[in-house]
Amino acid sequence: MVKKHSKKGFIIAIDGPAGAGKSTVSRLLAEELQGMLLDTGAMYRSVAYFGLRAGAKTERDFAITARALTFQPSPDRRHLLVNGIDLGLKLRSPKVSQAASSVSRFKAVRDALTRRQRTLGKSWSKKFPVVLEGRDIGTAVFPQADYKFYVTADSKVRAMRRFKQLKKTGTKIKLSEILRQNQHRDEQDSTRKHAPLKCAADAVVVDTSRMGIVQVVKFMADHVRAHRELV
Ligand code: DC
């Protein structure tokens, strides 16, 4: 029998590798459910961005950066403000992407960000459905999440999506280079010692290789609604 949930706020964990469409799907699902989105990748990216700017080199340096940052939703709840600023595309460059993956290996950084993710997730979920998007949400940050999805796609499809995204922003990069960078990042994210990227045993796997965004979001929203009363 399907277990029915009725509380207003709840937690949805969305994990998966780079470029599987997680960000778009998470944003649209949060909108569809009139909830909040916590993009935890943006938190690791912010640590990399501010850390690099401050000349951070060691685990201790990056952990100090992580602890000093503040995170809050923008008034329209669509973006994460870091130290009160929407850093937008500054967080999306290949350099910051690679650095984010590197700093995410540091336990002291993970501990600092995991604590913040739990605090924000718990507080927002008192009022809203909260979608947390990342690599370790369903396995480490919220292993008791109400819903867990693992969003993935074929590596060539993922590289092509990132290529189109970067092209739009005017970044010149070859498709083969993105494929190489993604493979390196996936390898680094899934083999690291602390909270590596992996599919939680109880997650619903969503392979987006041959699915459009609308179809994916509908599938996930239907899944959530099927387990809830009158949403
Ligand atoms: O989802 P993203 O590409 O914006 O994430 C950037 C990096 O941050 C990713 O390579 C791994 C790391 N990350 C993590 O280790 N744990 C998370 N919950 C989210 C991201």
py3Dmol code that shows the C-alpha trace and the ligand (Angstrom):
import py3Dmol

protein = """\
ATOM      1  CA  MET A   1       0.000   0.000   0.000  1.00  0.00           C
ATOM      2  CA  VAL A   2       1.214   3.512  -0.832  1.00  0.00           C
ATOM      3  CA  LYS A   3       2.130   5.525   2.250  1.00  0.00           C
ATOM      4  CA  LYS A   4       0.296   8.863   2.271  1.00  0.00           C
ATOM      5  CA  HIS A   5       1.993  12.009   3.531  1.00  0.00           C
ATOM      6  CA  SER A   6      -0.039  15.006   4.541  1.00  0.00           C
ATOM      7  CA  LYS A   7       2.263  17.586   6.112  1.00  0.00           C
ATOM      8  CA  LYS A   8       2.622  20.812   4.154  1.00  0.00           C
ATOM      9  CA  GLY A   9       6.401  20.958   4.029  1.00  0.00           C
ATOM     10  CA  PHE A  10       8.565  18.050   2.977  1.00  0.00           C
ATOM     11  CA  ILE A  11      12.016  17.299   1.590  1.00  0.00           C
ATOM     12  CA  ILE A  12      12.826  16.110  -1.923  1.00  0.00           C
ATOM     13  CA  ALA A  13      16.428  15.013  -2.570  1.00  0.00           C
ATOM     14  CA  ILE A  14      17.676  15.175  -6.156  1.00  0.00           C
ATOM     15  CA  ASP A  15      21.148  13.798  -6.838  1.00  0.00           C
ATOM     16  CA  GLY A  16      23.070  12.868  -9.955  1.00  0.00           C
ATOM     17  CA  PRO A  17      26.136  13.545 -12.107  1.00  0.00           C
ATOM     18  CA  ALA A  18      27.073  16.791 -13.883  1.00  0.00           C
ATOM     19  CA  GLY A  19      24.918  17.854 -16.815  1.00  0.00           C
ATOM     20  CA  ALA A  20      22.087  15.329 -16.369  1.00  0.00           C
ATOM     21  CA  GLY A  21      19.545  18.171 -16.329  1.00  0.00           C
ATOM     22  CA  LYS A  22      19.290  18.181 -12.528  1.00  0.00           C
ATOM     23  CA  SER A  23      19.382  21.969 -12.122  1.00  0.00           C
ATOM     24  CA  THR A  24      16.602  22.723 -14.588  1.00  0.00           C
ATOM     25  CA  VAL A  25      14.490  19.818 -13.402  1.00  0.00           C
ATOM     26  CA  SER A  26      14.955  20.799  -9.738  1.00  0.00           C
ATOM     27  CA  ARG A  27      14.035  24.435 -10.393  1.00  0.00           C
ATOM     28  CA  LEU A  28      10.926  23.506 -12.373  1.00  0.00           C
ATOM     29  CA  LEU A  29       9.843  20.883  -9.847  1.00  0.00           C
ATOM     30  CA  ALA A  30      10.193  23.408  -7.000  1.00  0.00           C
ATOM     31  CA  GLU A  31       8.093  25.884  -9.025  1.00  0.00           C
ATOM     32  CA  GLU A  32       5.503  23.243  -9.874  1.00  0.00           C
ATOM     33  CA  LEU A  33       5.113  22.331  -6.186  1.00  0.00           C
ATOM     34  CA  GLN A  34       5.274  25.997  -5.119  1.00  0.00           C
ATOM     35  CA  GLY A  35       8.242  25.163  -2.988  1.00  0.00           C
ATOM     36  CA  MET A  36      11.793  26.255  -2.355  1.00  0.00           C
ATOM     37  CA  LEU A  37      14.962  25.139  -4.117  1.00  0.00           C
ATOM     38  CA  LEU A  38      18.337  24.717  -2.472  1.00  0.00           C
ATOM     39  CA  ASP A  39      21.039  24.346  -5.122  1.00  0.00           C
ATOM     40  CA  THR A  40      23.793  22.795  -3.000  1.00  0.00           C
ATOM     41  CA  GLY A  41      26.184  22.701  -5.975  1.00  0.00           C
ATOM     42  CA  ALA A  42      26.002  26.511  -6.002  1.00  0.00           C
ATOM     43  CA  MET A  43      27.193  26.437  -2.371  1.00  0.00           C
ATOM     44  CA  TYR A  44      30.311  24.409  -3.299  1.00  0.00           C
ATOM     45  CA  ARG A  45      30.813  26.668  -6.309  1.00  0.00           C
ATOM     46  CA  SER A  46      30.622  29.764  -4.065  1.00  0.00           C
ATOM     47  CA  VAL A  47      33.276  28.356  -1.761  1.00  0.00           C
ATOM     48  CA  ALA A  48      35.500  27.717  -4.796  1.00  0.00           C
ATOM     49  CA  TYR A  49      34.799  31.168  -6.265  1.00  0.00           C
ATOM     50  CA  PHE A  50      35.419  33.186  -3.100  1.00  0.00           C
ATOM     51  CA  GLY A  51      38.233  30.908  -1.966  1.00  0.00           C
ATOM     52  CA  LEU A  52      40.145  31.277  -5.241  1.00  0.00           C
ATOM     53  CA  ARG A  53      39.664  35.046  -5.136  1.00  0.00           C
ATOM     54  CA  ALA A  54      41.079  35.154  -1.613  1.00  0.00           C
ATOM     55  CA  GLY A  55      44.063  32.973  -2.589  1.00  0.00           C
ATOM     56  CA  ALA A  56      42.872  29.924  -0.596  1.00  0.00           C
ATOM     57  CA  LYS A  57      45.007  26.840  -1.145  1.00  0.00           C
ATOM     58  CA  THR A  58      44.565  24.383   1.699  1.00  0.00           C
ATOM     59  CA  GLU A  59      41.575  22.543   3.168  1.00  0.00           C
ATOM     60  CA  ARG A  60      41.726  24.880   6.162  1.00  0.00           C
ATOM     61  CA  ASP A  61      41.627  27.992   3.907  1.00  0.00           C
ATOM     62  CA  PHE A  62      38.584  26.746   1.987  1.00  0.00           C
ATOM     63  CA  ALA A  63      36.829  25.663   5.193  1.00  0.00           C
ATOM     64  CA  ILE A  64      37.291  29.185   6.589  1.00  0.00           C
ATOM     65  CA  THR A  65      35.738  30.554   3.381  1.00  0.00           C
ATOM     66  CA  ALA A  66      32.831  28.067   3.676  1.00  0.00           C
ATOM     67  CA  ARG A  67      32.103  29.065   7.270  1.00  0.00           C
ATOM     68  CA  ALA A  68      32.247  32.780   6.475  1.00  0.00           C
ATOM     69  CA  LEU A  69      29.668  32.710   3.652  1.00  0.00           C
ATOM     70  CA  THR A  70      25.986  33.436   4.223  1.00  0.00           C
ATOM     71  CA  PHE A  71      23.276  31.770   2.137  1.00  0.00           C
ATOM     72  CA  GLN A  72      19.699  32.915   1.761  1.00  0.00           C
ATOM     73  CA  PRO A  73      16.988  32.772  -0.908  1.00  0.00           C
ATOM     74  CA  SER A  74      16.391  35.805  -3.132  1.00  0.00           C
ATOM     75  CA  PRO A  75      13.051  37.574  -2.411  1.00  0.00           C
ATOM     76  CA  ASP A  76      11.427  35.813  -5.413  1.00  0.00           C
ATOM     77  CA  ARG A  77      12.841  32.494  -4.042  1.00  0.00           C
ATOM     78  CA  ARG A  78      14.373  31.702  -7.445  1.00  0.00           C
ATOM     79  CA  HIS A  79      18.063  32.163  -6.650  1.00  0.00           C
ATOM     80  CA  LEU A  80      20.455  31.559  -3.826  1.00  0.00           C
ATOM     81  CA  LEU A  81      22.057  34.740  -2.546  1.00  0.00           C
ATOM     82  CA  VAL A  82      25.600  34.289  -1.307  1.00  0.00           C
ATOM     83  CA  ASN A  83      26.687  37.063   1.041  1.00  0.00           C
ATOM     84  CA  GLY A  84      23.551  38.859  -0.190  1.00  0.00           C
ATOM     85  CA  ILE A  85      24.548  38.647  -3.893  1.00  0.00           C
ATOM     86  CA  ASP A  86      23.218  36.601  -6.817  1.00  0.00           C
ATOM     87  CA  LEU A  87      26.520  35.459  -8.374  1.00  0.00           C
ATOM     88  CA  GLY A  88      24.746  34.053 -11.456  1.00  0.00           C
ATOM     89  CA  LEU A  89      27.022  32.982 -14.300  1.00  0.00           C
ATOM     90  CA  LYS A  90      30.194  33.781 -12.322  1.00  0.00           C
ATOM     91  CA  LEU A  91      29.680  30.409 -10.653  1.00  0.00           C
ATOM     92  CA  ARG A  92      29.280  28.508 -13.936  1.00  0.00           C
ATOM     93  CA  SER A  93      32.676  28.930 -15.635  1.00  0.00           C
ATOM     94  CA  PRO A  94      34.677  25.742 -16.354  1.00  0.00           C
ATOM     95  CA  LYS A  95      37.357  26.995 -13.920  1.00  0.00           C
ATOM     96  CA  VAL A  96      34.912  27.368 -11.017  1.00  0.00           C
ATOM     97  CA  SER A  97      33.218  24.046 -11.947  1.00  0.00           C
ATOM     98  CA  GLN A  98      36.499  22.166 -11.666  1.00  0.00           C
ATOM     99  CA  ALA A  99      37.539  24.018  -8.503  1.00  0.00           C
ATOM    100  CA  ALA A 100      34.132  23.303  -6.895  1.00  0.00           C
ATOM    101  CA  SER A 101      34.616  19.595  -7.504  1.00  0.00           C
ATOM    102  CA  SER A 102      38.114  19.815  -5.996  1.00  0.00           C
ATOM    103  CA  VAL A 103      37.082  21.708  -2.847  1.00  0.00           C
ATOM    104  CA  SER A 104      34.125  19.376  -2.362  1.00  0.00           C
ATOM    105  CA  ARG A 105      36.632  16.624  -1.516  1.00  0.00           C
ATOM    106  CA  PHE A 106      37.611  18.450   1.674  1.00  0.00           C
ATOM    107  CA  LYS A 107      35.870  17.054   4.743  1.00  0.00           C
ATOM    108  CA  ALA A 108      35.975  20.349   6.640  1.00  0.00           C
ATOM    109  CA  VAL A 109      34.237  22.096   3.707  1.00  0.00           C
ATOM    110  CA  ARG A 110      31.628  19.341   3.416  1.00  0.00           C
ATOM    111  CA  ASP A 111      30.938  19.419   7.143  1.00  0.00           C
ATOM    112  CA  ALA A 112      30.424  23.194   7.096  1.00  0.00           C
ATOM    113  CA  LEU A 113      28.112  23.103   4.065  1.00  0.00           C
ATOM    114  CA  THR A 114      26.201  19.986   5.138  1.00  0.00           C
ATOM    115  CA  ARG A 115      25.374  21.689   8.438  1.00  0.00           C
ATOM    116  CA  ARG A 116      24.033  24.747   6.602  1.00  0.00           C
ATOM    117  CA  GLN A 117      22.059  22.603   4.145  1.00  0.00           C
ATOM    118  CA  ARG A 118      20.368  20.768   7.010  1.00  0.00           C
ATOM    119  CA  THR A 119      19.537  23.981   8.848  1.00  0.00           C
ATOM    120  CA  LEU A 120      18.116  25.669   5.737  1.00  0.00           C
ATOM    121  CA  GLY A 121      16.258  22.536   4.580  1.00  0.00           C
ATOM    122  CA  LYS A 122      14.683  21.920   7.989  1.00  0.00           C
ATOM    123  CA  SER A 123      13.632  25.516   8.474  1.00  0.00           C
ATOM    124  CA  TRP A 124      12.164  25.978   4.967  1.00  0.00           C
ATOM    125  CA  SER A 125      10.374  22.622   5.081  1.00  0.00           C
ATOM    126  CA  LYS A 126       8.282  23.809   8.032  1.00  0.00           C
ATOM    127  CA  LYS A 127       6.313  25.845   5.495  1.00  0.00           C
ATOM    128  CA  PHE A 128       7.194  24.660   2.007  1.00  0.00           C
ATOM    129  CA  PRO A 129       8.121  21.643  -0.047  1.00  0.00           C
ATOM    130  CA  VAL A 130      11.926  21.903  -0.361  1.00  0.00           C
ATOM    131  CA  VAL A 131      13.888  20.510  -3.287  1.00  0.00           C
ATOM    132  CA  LEU A 132      17.570  20.011  -2.465  1.00  0.00           C
ATOM    133  CA  GLU A 133      19.757  19.360  -5.460  1.00  0.00           C
ATOM    134  CA  GLY A 134      23.281  17.930  -5.246  1.00  0.00           C
ATOM    135  CA  ARG A 135      25.394  14.777  -5.096  1.00  0.00           C
ATOM    136  CA  ASP A 136      24.931  13.486  -1.550  1.00  0.00           C
ATOM    137  CA  ILE A 137      21.514  14.771  -0.474  1.00  0.00           C
ATOM    138  CA  GLY A 138      19.707  11.425  -0.376  1.00  0.00           C
ATOM    139  CA  THR A 139      22.730   9.557   0.997  1.00  0.00           C
ATOM    140  CA  ALA A 140      24.316  11.966   3.508  1.00  0.00           C
ATOM    141  CA  VAL A 141      22.562  15.334   3.993  1.00  0.00           C
ATOM    142  CA  PHE A 142      18.966  14.101   4.277  1.00  0.00           C
ATOM    143  CA  PRO A 143      19.024  10.287   4.262  1.00  0.00           C
ATOM    144  CA  GLN A 144      15.468  10.478   5.668  1.00  0.00           C
ATOM    145  CA  ALA A 145      14.194  12.718   2.823  1.00  0.00           C
ATOM    146  CA  ASP A 146      10.520  12.181   1.987  1.00  0.00           C
ATOM    147  CA  TYR A 147      11.358  11.633  -1.699  1.00  0.00           C
ATOM    148  CA  LYS A 148      14.615  10.778  -3.438  1.00  0.00           C
ATOM    149  CA  PHE A 149      15.413  10.967  -7.135  1.00  0.00           C
ATOM    150  CA  TYR A 150      18.643  10.113  -8.908  1.00  0.00           C
ATOM    151  CA  VAL A 151      18.710  12.013 -12.191  1.00  0.00           C
ATOM    152  CA  THR A 152      21.165  10.741 -14.757  1.00  0.00           C
ATOM    153  CA  ALA A 153      21.783  10.589 -18.531  1.00  0.00           C
ATOM    154  CA  ASP A 154      24.187   9.142 -21.051  1.00  0.00           C
ATOM    155  CA  SER A 155      27.599  10.905 -20.829  1.00  0.00           C
ATOM    156  CA  LYS A 156      27.487  12.100 -24.487  1.00  0.00           C
ATOM    157  CA  VAL A 157      24.004  13.557 -23.990  1.00  0.00           C
ATOM    158  CA  ARG A 158      25.182  15.318 -20.835  1.00  0.00           C
ATOM    159  CA  ALA A 159      28.218  16.809 -22.585  1.00  0.00           C
ATOM    160  CA  MET A 160      26.057  18.071 -25.454  1.00  0.00           C
ATOM    161  CA  ARG A 161      23.677  19.776 -23.021  1.00  0.00           C
ATOM    162  CA  ARG A 162      26.529  21.539 -21.228  1.00  0.00           C
ATOM    163  CA  PHE A 163      28.021  22.522 -24.620  1.00  0.00           C
ATOM    164  CA  LYS A 164      24.761  24.222 -25.661  1.00  0.00           C
ATOM    165  CA  GLN A 165      24.460  25.926 -22.267  1.00  0.00           C
ATOM    166  CA  LEU A 166      28.010  27.336 -22.448  1.00  0.00           C
ATOM    167  CA  LYS A 167      27.597  28.346 -26.095  1.00  0.00           C
ATOM    168  CA  LYS A 168      24.631  30.511 -25.097  1.00  0.00           C
ATOM    169  CA  THR A 169      26.812  32.351 -22.598  1.00  0.00           C
ATOM    170  CA  GLY A 170      29.502  32.930 -25.264  1.00  0.00           C
ATOM    171  CA  THR A 171      32.016  30.467 -23.756  1.00  0.00           C
ATOM    172  CA  LYS A 172      34.167  28.897 -26.502  1.00  0.00           C
ATOM    173  CA  ILE A 173      34.910  25.254 -25.751  1.00  0.00           C
ATOM    174  CA  LYS A 174      35.003  22.003 -27.761  1.00  0.00           C
ATOM    175  CA  LEU A 175      32.458  19.256 -27.140  1.00  0.00           C
ATOM    176  CA  SER A 176      35.291  16.733 -26.678  1.00  0.00           C
ATOM    177  CA  GLU A 177      36.802  18.977 -23.997  1.00  0.00           C
ATOM    178  CA  ILE A 178      33.485  19.105 -22.090  1.00  0.00           C
ATOM    179  CA  LEU A 179      33.201  15.333 -22.312  1.00  0.00           C
ATOM    180  CA  ARG A 180      36.710  15.038 -20.854  1.00  0.00           C
ATOM    181  CA  GLN A 181      36.005  17.585 -18.096  1.00  0.00           C
ATOM    182  CA  ASN A 182      32.705  15.899 -17.167  1.00  0.00           C
ATOM    183  CA  GLN A 183      34.388  12.485 -17.000  1.00  0.00           C
ATOM    184  CA  HIS A 184      37.103  13.915 -14.772  1.00  0.00           C
ATOM    185  CA  ARG A 185      34.570  15.625 -12.504  1.00  0.00           C
ATOM    186  CA  ASP A 186      32.309  12.531 -12.283  1.00  0.00           C
ATOM    187  CA  GLU A 187      35.308  10.380 -11.477  1.00  0.00           C
ATOM    188  CA  GLN A 188      36.444  12.848  -8.801  1.00  0.00           C
ATOM    189  CA  ASP A 189      32.915  13.249  -7.355  1.00  0.00           C
ATOM    190  CA  SER A 190      32.147   9.533  -7.236  1.00  0.00           C
ATOM    191  CA  THR A 191      35.484   8.255  -5.922  1.00  0.00           C
ATOM    192  CA  ARG A 192      36.155  10.835  -3.197  1.00  0.00           C
ATOM    193  CA  LYS A 193      36.407   9.608   0.372  1.00  0.00           C
ATOM    194  CA  HIS A 194      33.686  11.750   1.964  1.00  0.00           C
ATOM    195  CA  ALA A 195      30.059  11.543   0.805  1.00  0.00           C
ATOM    196  CA  PRO A 196      30.807  10.508  -2.804  1.00  0.00           C
ATOM    197  CA  LEU A 197      28.244  10.792  -5.573  1.00  0.00           C
ATOM    198  CA  LYS A 198      26.154   7.631  -5.525  1.00  0.00           C
ATOM    199  CA  CYS A 199      22.588   6.590  -6.002  1.00  0.00           C
ATOM    200  CA  ALA A 200      20.753   6.041  -2.698  1.00  0.00           C
ATOM    201  CA  ALA A 201      19.342   2.503  -2.459  1.00  0.00           C
ATOM    202  CA  ASP A 202      15.811   3.913  -2.082  1.00  0.00           C
ATOM    203  CA  ALA A 203      16.033   6.603  -4.812  1.00  0.00           C
ATOM    204  CA  VAL A 204      13.878   6.597  -7.939  1.00  0.00           C
ATOM    205  CA  VAL A 205      16.279   6.593 -10.912  1.00  0.00           C
ATOM    206  CA  VAL A 206      15.296   8.993 -13.704  1.00  0.00           C
ATOM    207  CA  ASP A 207      17.306   8.577 -16.917  1.00  0.00           C
ATOM    208  CA  THR A 208      16.777  11.788 -18.893  1.00  0.00           C
ATOM    209  CA  SER A 209      18.754  10.718 -22.017  1.00  0.00           C
ATOM    210  CA  ARG A 210      15.616  10.352 -24.089  1.00  0.00           C
ATOM    211  CA  MET A 211      13.168  12.429 -22.075  1.00  0.00           C
ATOM    212  CA  GLY A 212      12.319  16.106 -22.467  1.00  0.00           C
ATOM    213  CA  ILE A 213      12.444  18.393 -19.422  1.00  0.00           C
ATOM    214  CA  VAL A 214       8.651  18.779 -19.271  1.00  0.00           C
ATOM    215  CA  GLN A 215       8.192  15.013 -19.300  1.00  0.00           C
ATOM    216  CA  VAL A 216      10.787  14.535 -16.535  1.00  0.00           C
ATOM    217  CA  VAL A 217       9.261  17.206 -14.276  1.00  0.00           C
ATOM    218  CA  LYS A 218       5.769  15.791 -14.815  1.00  0.00           C
ATOM    219  CA  PHE A 219       6.956  12.303 -13.942  1.00  0.00           C
ATOM    220  CA  MET A 220       8.534  13.532 -10.706  1.00  0.00           C
ATOM    221  CA  ALA A 221       5.636  15.800  -9.690  1.00  0.00           C
ATOM    222  CA  ASP A 222       3.171  12.951 -10.378  1.00  0.00           C
ATOM    223  CA  HIS A 223       5.273  10.615  -8.265  1.00  0.00           C
ATOM    224  CA  VAL A 224       5.263  13.090  -5.351  1.00  0.00           C
ATOM    225  CA  ARG A 225       1.544  13.823  -5.696  1.00  0.00           C
ATOM    226  CA  ALA A 226       0.673  10.133  -5.849  1.00  0.00           C
ATOM    227  CA  HIS A 227       2.083   9.815  -2.343  1.00  0.00           C
ATOM    228  CA  ARG A 228       0.412  12.915  -0.923  1.00  0.00           C
ATOM    229  CA  GLU A 229      -3.116  13.789   0.011  1.00  0.00           C
ATOM    230  CA  LEU A 230      -4.918  16.446  -2.046  1.00  0.00           C
ATOM    231  CA  VAL A 231      -1.810  18.342  -3.255  1.00  0.00           C
TER     232      VAL A 231
END
"""
ligand_1 = """\
20
DC
O 25.834 20.417 -9.169
P 27.034 21.298 -9.539
O 27.655 20.888 -10.870
O 26.717 22.737 -9.499
O 28.132 20.976 -8.385
C 29.434 21.507 -8.424
C 30.374 20.583 -7.661
O 30.062 20.612 -6.260
C 30.324 19.117 -8.064
O 31.356 18.804 -8.975
C 30.494 18.343 -6.796
C 30.178 19.307 -5.705
N 28.954 18.988 -4.982
C 29.043 18.089 -3.941
O 30.105 17.533 -3.720
N 27.959 17.841 -3.170
C 26.783 18.432 -3.424
N 25.732 18.164 -2.626
C 26.658 19.338 -4.504
C 27.757 19.575 -5.278
"""
view = py3Dmol.view(width=600, height=400)
view.addModel(protein, "pdb")
view.setStyle({"model": 0}, {"cartoon": {"style": "trace"}})
view.addModel(ligand_1, "xyz")
view.setStyle({"model": 1}, {"stick": {}})
view.zoomTo()
view.show()
